[in-house]
Amino acid sequence: MKGRSKTLIEARDRRMFERYYYWTEVRRLRFDDTIRKLSEEEFFVSESRVLAIVRQMIRQGATVEGKSLKKPFFTGFKIPSKVSLRKSSVRVSERSLFPESDQ
């Protein structure tokens, strides 16, 4: 059998969700610190992968010891769309640091 084992991936995802639950609900660690800890210290995958797995598990209704998690209020930063990244028609040198005093 070539490629990744589906069984092992499911087990990793389940364990990652349990650890997420532990750090956020039991130890009350901040969301961003939890994601960083899971990424860098426990599972050695990117933070975006940790976020994707946790979101997927929450959507599937995964539980830990019979307790489910509601969708977290903060689930990471959203990347702005390309439209909002366009250059402004006003140059940076033309912008005032004190807009109220320009009147």
C-alpha positions in Angstrom: 0.0 0.0 0.0 1.5 3.3 -1.1 0.8 6.7 0.3 -0.5 7.8 3.7 -2.5 5.4 5.9 -6.0 6.7 6.2 -6.3 5.0 9.6 -3.2 6.7 10.9 -4.3 10.1 9.7 -7.7 9.7 11.4 -6.0 8.6 14.6 -3.6 11.7 14.4 -6.5 14.0 13.8 -8.5 12.6 16.7 -5.5 12.9 19.0 -4.9 16.4 17.8 -8.5 17.4 18.6 -8.3 15.8 22.0 -5.1 17.8 22.7 -6.8 21.0 21.4 -9.6 20.3 23.8 -7.2 19.8 26.7 -5.3 22.9 26.1 -8.2 25.2 25.5 -10.9 23.8 27.8 -9.0 22.2 30.6 -5.8 24.3 30.8 -7.6 27.4 29.5 -4.7 28.3 27.2 -5.3 31.0 24.7 -6.4 29.9 21.2 -3.3 31.2 19.3 -1.0 29.7 21.9 -2.7 26.4 21.7 -2.4 26.2 17.9 1.2 27.1 18.1 1.9 24.5 20.8 0.1 21.8 18.8 2.0 22.8 15.6 5.5 23.2 16.9 5.7 21.0 20.0 3.3 18.1 19.7 2.4 17.3 16.1 5.0 19.0 13.9 2.6 20.2 11.2 1.9 23.7 10.1 -0.5 26.0 12.1 -2.8 26.1 9.1 -3.1 22.3 9.1 -3.8 22.3 12.8 -6.6 24.8 12.2 -8.0 22.9 9.3 -8.1 19.7 11.4 -9.7 21.3 14.4 -12.4 23.0 12.3 -13.1 19.7 10.5 -13.5 17.8 13.8 -15.8 20.5 15.2 -17.9 20.4 12.0 -18.2 16.6 12.3 -19.4 16.9 15.9 -16.4 15.2 17.5 -16.5 14.9 21.2 -14.0 14.4 24.0 -15.2 12.3 26.9 -18.7 12.9 25.7 -18.3 16.7 25.6 -18.5 18.6 22.4 -17.0 21.9 21.5 -18.9 24.8 20.0 -17.3 26.5 17.0 -14.6 28.7 18.5 -15.2 32.4 18.3 -11.7 33.0 17.0 -10.5 30.6 14.3 -7.5 32.4 12.9 -6.9 35.4 10.7 -8.5 35.5 7.3 -6.3 36.5 4.4 -7.6 39.6 2.7 -8.9 39.2 -0.8 -6.8 40.5 -3.7 -9.3 43.3 -4.3 -8.5 44.8 -0.9 -4.8 44.6 -1.6 -4.9 47.1 -4.5 -2.9 50.3 -4.2 -4.8 53.2 -2.9 -5.1 56.3 -5.1 -3.7 58.4 -2.3 0.0 58.1 -1.8 1.4 57.4 1.6 3.2 60.7 1.7 -0.1 62.5 1.1 -1.9 60.8 4.1 -2.0 62.7 7.3 -1.2 61.1 10.7 -3.8 63.5 12.2 -6.8 63.5 9.8 -8.9 65.7 12.1 -6.4 68.5 12.0 -6.3 68.7 8.2 -9.6 70.6 8.1 
